[in-house]
Amino acid sequence: MSDAERLSAGASPGAGDIVQLLLDGHAHTKADLVHLTGLARSTVSSRVDALVESGLVSFAGEGASTGGRPPSRVAFNPRAGLILAADLGASHGTVAIADLSGHILAARRDEIDIAAGPLVVLDTILDEWRRLLADNNLSSIRVAGVGIGVPGPVEHSTGRPYNPPIMPGWDRFDVPEYVRRSFDVPVLVDNDVNILALGEQATTFPDATNLVFVKVATGIGAGIIVGGHLQRGAQGSAGDMGHVRVPHSAESSHAPGEERDLEALASGSAIAESLRAQGLPAENSSDVVDLVRAGNSTAIDATRQAGRDVGEVLATVVSLLNPSIIVLGGSIAGAGEHLLAGVREVVYRRSIPLATQHLSIVQTQAGERAGVLGAAIMVIREVLSPATIDAAIAAGERWSR
């Protein structure tokens, strides 16, 4: 039973629900919690005591006295556990350690080759996590969970990549089971664009409940947040923009009647291929960005057209989902305003005014750590859910060592 179903069925708030109240970052007295939960003082007291015993909650000074002994205050303890996070791309990966509030305590970015296969890549990031834990004197703190983002489709319920086009050897590989051999904790795996959406929302748009993050790089995908919740779809493939057919328009680079997927038209690889055909030295997304930044007019035109092609698909997304913010990220977004201009040109022209009157289309502001932050947030929401905490308290588990 989910937390929402549990409460709607009449269950009284448990220890896990009290933790949700303390996640605001402020210290509260037991009287505060009695007022917020409607529970009896004795019930709140016993649940707070159990949380303090577990290490998830700690004492945080005294509140204002209303006569007599000042009441003690309690607060959530973000250092009760650690989250190991990884954001893996085709050629680079970022590994990080976060506390239970999502604060990144340590991070490292290195070159990787996702095509080297799961054993090589996962062993590398496992070693990196161990090194970060040791180098930052964090080895004595309990690891509470692991979150990993990968550049391909993921069946989220199992954590297995599913026929990922740029990840040879990863198809249906049991990533969680392999990682749990080293860290026997919950392991969640998701598409890299989904965790980027979570990270962007947390760092830049915390009040946005309807947001679409679009990554334009070697591939193209979208992370969709609706009503404040990440949308994965039935099996986890929601947001696969790259395989949507792009309709022909007057500005299209492909011939009328020639149906092509968005990824075949607007990805970094596709733009580079187009530029090579015109005699320019472009092997990958990085080369495209370098040419654009150098002011090459052919590369600028190709990147702006890629933005228009992305806009053709996003215009439909805007009509269906009515987001308030579209964020463009990925390596090609680093080419400056040209991709963004192409997207805006088409979306604002093709979508109805009601859907676009307050729509912002912007470049990512979250930086290189957005992915690992999103991976950490994904795991934190799981391990700190009221039902999970209640089960841990009932089992007598301790978070702090």
C-alpha positions in Angstrom: 0.0 0.0 0.0 1.4 3.4 -0.9 1.7 6.2 1.6 -1.2 8.1 0.1 -3.4 5.0 0.1 -2.4 4.2 3.7 -3.4 7.7 4.9 -6.6 7.8 2.9 -7.6 4.5 4.4 -7.6 6.1 7.8 -4.2 5.2 9.1 -2.8 7.7 11.6 0.5 9.5 10.8 3.4 7.3 11.8 7.1 8.0 12.5 7.7 8.3 8.7 5.1 11.0 8.4 6.8 12.9 11.3 10.0 12.8 9.3 8.3 14.3 6.3 7.4 17.3 8.5 11.0 17.6 9.6 12.4 17.6 6.1 11.6 21.3 5.9 15.0 21.9 7.5 13.7 23.5 10.6 13.8 22.2 14.2 10.4 21.6 15.9 9.2 20.9 19.4 7.1 18.0 20.2 4.2 20.4 20.8 4.7 21.7 17.2 4.4 18.2 15.9 1.3 17.5 18.0 -0.3 20.6 16.4 0.8 19.6 12.9 -0.3 15.9 13.1 -3.3 16.0 15.4 -1.8 13.1 17.4 -1.8 12.8 21.1 1.3 14.1 22.8 2.2 10.7 24.2 2.0 9.2 20.6 4.2 12.0 19.2 6.6 11.6 22.0 7.0 7.8 21.5 7.5 8.2 17.8 10.0 11.0 18.1 11.9 9.0 20.7 12.0 6.0 18.3 13.3 8.3 15.5 16.0 9.8 17.8 17.0 6.2 18.8 17.3 5.3 15.1 19.5 8.3 14.3 17.2 9.8 11.7 16.3 12.6 14.1 18.5 14.4 16.6 18.0 17.0 19.3 18.6 20.6 18.2 18.6 22.9 21.2 15.6 24.3 23.1 12.5 26.1 22.1 11.1 29.3 23.7 9.8 28.7 27.2 6.2 29.5 28.0 6.9 29.0 31.7 8.9 26.3 33.3 11.6 24.3 31.6 12.2 25.2 27.9 11.0 22.4 25.5 13.6 20.6 23.5 13.5 20.8 19.7 14.2 18.0 17.3 15.4 18.1 13.7 16.0 15.7 10.8 19.6 14.4 10.7 20.8 14.5 7.1 24.0 12.8 8.0 22.2 9.7 9.3 23.0 8.1 5.9 24.6 8.6 2.6 23.4 8.2 -1.0 25.8 7.1 -3.7 24.9 8.6 -7.1 26.1 8.2 -10.6 25.2 10.0 -13.9 26.6 8.0 -16.8 26.8 9.3 -20.3 28.2 7.9 -23.5 31.8 9.1 -22.9 31.7 10.8 -19.4 30.4 9.9 -16.0 29.9 11.8 -12.7 29.9 9.9 -9.4 28.9 11.6 -6.2 28.1 11.2 -2.5 25.1 13.0 -1.1 23.6 13.3 2.4 19.9 12.6 3.0 18.9 16.2 2.3 20.4 15.9 -1.2 23.4 18.0 -0.5 26.4 16.8 -2.6 29.3 16.1 -0.3 31.8 14.9 -2.8 31.8 14.4 -6.6 34.1 13.4 -9.4 33.8 13.5 -13.2 35.8 11.3 -15.5 35.9 9.9 -19.0 34.2 6.6 -19.4 33.2 4.4 -22.4 29.7 3.2 -21.9 30.2 0.8 -24.8 32.9 -1.1 -22.7 30.0 -2.9 -21.1 28.4 -3.1 -17.6 31.1 -5.0 -15.8 33.9 -2.6 -16.7 31.8 0.6 -16.2 30.1 -0.5 -13.0 33.4 -1.8 -11.4 34.9 1.6 -12.2 32.1 3.6 -10.5 32.1 1.2 -7.5 35.8 1.9 -7.1 35.2 5.6 -7.4 32.5 5.6 -4.7 34.8 3.7 -2.4 37.6 6.2 -3.1 35.3 9.2 -2.4 34.1 7.7 0.8 37.6 7.1 2.0 39.1 10.4 0.8 36.3 12.4 2.4 36.2 10.5 5.8 32.7 9.3 5.1 33.3 5.5 5.4 31.9 5.4 8.9 28.4 6.7 7.8 25.8 4.2 6.6 25.1 4.0 2.9 21.3 4.2 2.6 20.9 3.8 -1.1 22.3 4.0 -4.6 21.0 5.9 -7.7 22.3 5.5 -11.2 21.3 7.3 -14.4 22.2 5.7 -17.8 22.0 6.9 -21.4 19.3 4.6 -22.6 15.8 3.2 -21.9 15.4 1.6 -18.5 12.6 -0.7 -17.2 12.4 1.3 -13.9 10.7 -1.5 -11.9 13.7 -3.8 -12.4 16.5 -1.3 -13.0 17.5 -3.1 -16.2 18.4 -1.2 -19.4 16.2 -2.3 -22.2 17.7 -2.5 -25.7 19.8 0.7 -25.3 21.1 1.7 -28.7 24.5 3.2 -27.5 25.1 0.7 -24.7 26.2 -2.6 -26.2 26.2 -5.5 -23.7 23.8 -3.7 -21.3 20.5 -5.0 -22.6 18.5 -6.4 -19.6 21.7 -6.5 -17.5 20.6 -6.6 -13.8 22.4 -3.4 -12.6 20.8 -3.4 -9.1 21.8 -7.0 -8.4 25.4 -6.3 -9.5 25.7 -3.2 -7.4 24.2 -4.8 -4.3 27.1 -7.3 -4.3 29.2 -4.3 -3.0 26.5 -2.2 -1.3 23.6 -4.2 0.0 21.0 -1.3 -0.1 18.2 -0.2 -2.4 19.5 0.5 -5.9 17.5 2.5 -8.3 18.3 2.9 -12.0 16.7 5.4 -14.5 17.2 7.0 -17.8 19.7 9.9 -17.5 17.2 12.5 -18.8 14.8 11.6 -16.0 17.4 12.3 -13.3 18.4 15.5 -15.1 14.8 16.6 -14.9 14.7 15.9 -11.1 18.1 17.7 -10.6 17.1 20.8 -12.7 13.8 21.1 -10.9 15.5 20.9 -7.5 18.2 23.4 -8.2 16.6 25.9 -10.5 12.8 25.6 -10.5 11.8 24.2 -7.1 8.3 25.7 -7.5 7.7 24.3 -11.0 5.3 21.4 -10.9 5.0 21.0 -14.7 8.4 20.9 -16.4 10.0 19.1 -19.4 13.7 18.7 -19.6 15.0 18.0 -23.1 18.6 16.6 -23.6 20.0 17.1 -27.0 23.3 15.3 -27.3 24.4 12.0 -28.9 20.7 11.1 -28.5 17.6 13.0 -27.7 15.2 12.4 -24.8 12.9 14.2 -22.4 12.3 14.0 -18.7 8.7 14.9 -17.9 7.4 16.2 -14.6 3.7 16.7 -14.3 1.9 17.7 -11.1 5.2 17.6 -9.3 5.8 13.9 -10.2 8.2 12.4 -12.6 6.3 10.6 -15.3 7.9 7.3 -16.4 4.9 5.7 -18.2 3.9 2.0 -17.9 7.3 0.5 -18.4 9.6 3.5 -18.1 9.9 4.6 -21.7 8.0 7.9 -21.3 9.9 10.8 -22.9 11.5 9.0 -25.8 11.4 12.0 -28.1 14.3 10.8 -30.3 12.2 8.2 -32.0 9.3 10.5 -32.9 8.9 11.2 -36.6 9.4 14.8 -37.5 6.8 16.3 -39.9 8.1 18.1 -43.0 8.0 21.8 -43.0 9.3 24.6 -45.2 12.5 24.8 -43.2 13.1 21.0 -43.1 16.5 19.7 -44.1 14.9 16.4 -45.3 12.9 16.0 -48.5 9.0 16.1 -48.6 7.7 12.6 -48.0 11.0 11.5 -46.3 10.0 10.5 -42.8 12.9 10.7 -40.3 13.2 10.3 -36.5 14.1 13.4 -34.5 17.3 11.8 -33.4 18.3 11.2 -37.1 17.8 14.9 -37.7 18.7 16.9 -34.7 21.1 14.9 -32.4 24.7 15.9 -32.1 25.7 12.9 -34.2 23.2 13.9 -36.9 24.4 17.5 -37.0 28.0 16.4 -37.2 27.2 14.0 -40.1 25.5 16.9 -42.0 28.5 19.2 -41.4 31.0 16.5 -42.6 29.0 16.1 -45.8 29.6 19.9 -46.3 33.3 19.5 -45.8 33.6 20.6 -42.2 35.7 18.7 -39.6 32.9 17.5 -37.3 33.0 14.0 -35.8 30.8 14.5 -32.7 28.7 16.9 -30.6 31.8 18.5 -29.2 33.1 19.4 -32.7 29.7 20.9 -33.5 29.8 23.1 -30.5 33.3 24.2 -31.2 32.4 25.3 -34.7 29.3 27.2 -33.5 31.3 29.0 -30.8 33.9 29.9 -33.5 31.2 31.6 -35.5 31.0 29.1 -38.4 27.8 30.1 -40.2 27.2 26.6 -41.6 27.3 25.1 -38.1 25.2 27.9 -36.7 22.5 27.3 -39.4 22.6 23.5 -38.9 22.2 23.9 -35.1 19.3 26.4 -35.4 17.6 24.0 -37.8 18.1 21.2 -35.3 16.3 23.4 -32.8 13.4 23.9 -35.2 13.2 20.1 -35.6 13.2 19.6 -31.9 10.5 22.4 -31.7 8.3 20.5 -34.1 8.1 17.6 -31.6 7.9 19.9 -28.6 5.0 21.8 -30.0 3.0 18.6 -29.7 4.3 18.0 -26.2 3.2 21.5 -25.2 -0.3 20.9 -26.6 -0.6 17.6 -24.7 1.0 18.4 -21.4 0.9 22.2 -21.1 4.2 22.6 -19.2 5.2 25.9 -17.7 8.9 25.4 -18.3 10.9 23.6 -21.0 14.6 23.3 -20.2 17.1 22.5 -22.9 20.3 20.6 -21.8 22.8 18.2 -23.2 26.0 18.9 -25.2 24.3 20.7 -28.1 22.6 23.1 -25.8 26.1 24.3 -25.0 26.3 25.8 -28.4 24.6 29.0 -27.1 21.3 30.6 -28.1 21.1 29.0 -31.6 19.4 25.7 -30.6 17.2 27.6 -28.2 16.2 30.1 -30.8 15.1 27.4 -33.2 13.0 25.6 -30.6 11.3 28.8 -29.5 10.6 29.8 -33.1 8.6 26.7 -33.8 7.0 26.1 -30.4 5.6 29.6 -30.0 4.3 29.6 -33.6 2.7 26.1 -33.6 1.2 25.9 -30.1 -2.0 27.5 -29.0 -1.7 30.9 -27.2 -3.3 29.5 -24.0 -0.5 26.9 -23.7 2.4 29.4 -24.4 1.3 32.6 -22.8 3.3 31.7 -19.6 5.6 29.1 -21.1 9.3 29.6 -20.6 11.8 27.9 -22.8 15.3 28.1 -21.3 18.7 26.6 -21.2 19.8 24.4 -18.3 21.2 26.3 -15.3 21.9 23.3 -13.0 25.4 22.5 -14.3 27.3 19.2 -14.5 26.0 18.0 -11.1 22.3 18.1 -12.0 22.3 14.4 -13.0 23.9 13.1 -9.8 21.7 15.4 -7.7 18.6 14.0 -9.5 19.8 10.4 -8.9 20.2 11.2 -5.2 16.8 12.8 -5.0 15.2 9.7 -6.7 16.7 7.4 -4.0 16.0 9.8 -1.1 12.3 9.8 -2.0 12.3 6.1 -1.8 14.3 5.5 1.3 12.6 8.3 3.3 9.1 7.5 2.2 6.8 7.2 5.3 6.1 3.5 4.7 9.8 2.7 4.4 10.7 4.6 7.5 7.8 3.0 9.5 9.0 -0.5 8.4 12.6 0.3 9.5 11.5 1.7 12.8 9.4 -1.4 13.4 12.4 -3.6 12.7 14.6 -1.7 15.0 17.0 -0.5 12.4 19.5 2.1 13.2 20.7 4.6 10.7 23.7 6.1 12.5 26.5 3.7 13.2 
